Amino acid sequence: MTQISNQCCGDLQHVLSPQLFKALCDRTRLSILVRLAERCEEMTVSEVASCCPINISVVSRHLATLRDAGIVESAKRGKEVYYSVRAAALVRTLREIADAIERCCLTDSDQSDQEEEP
């Protein structure tokens, strides 16, 4: 990764996670995330898999990628694994990224443009 010379951009390097963006860059994983978010409750792998025309084992691997990135969490009960969105953590991470970009990249004229928008 290239070293950023602007001191305020150090925060940006800290909050940008390749693992997060890798997890979010796949269309199927986004569909899985949307499915989980729409339900707002835990779902089994087979319930999640109903959103996607792919094998359940592939859905499990996608869920593992989302879990490893901190986007979803899992809980095993008996033979079933239940997944849910870590909504508060995801919102906090995305907000931290937006705040870091704002601190690093917005100029005074950009900020005054934002204040004028409805």
Secondary structure, 3 states (H helix, E strand, C coil): CCCCCCHHHHHHHHHCCHHHHHHHCCHHHHHHHHHHHHHCCCEEHHHHHCCCCCCHHHHHHHHHHHHHCCCEEEEEECCEEEEEECHHHHHHHHHHHHHHHHHHHCCHHHHHHHHHCC
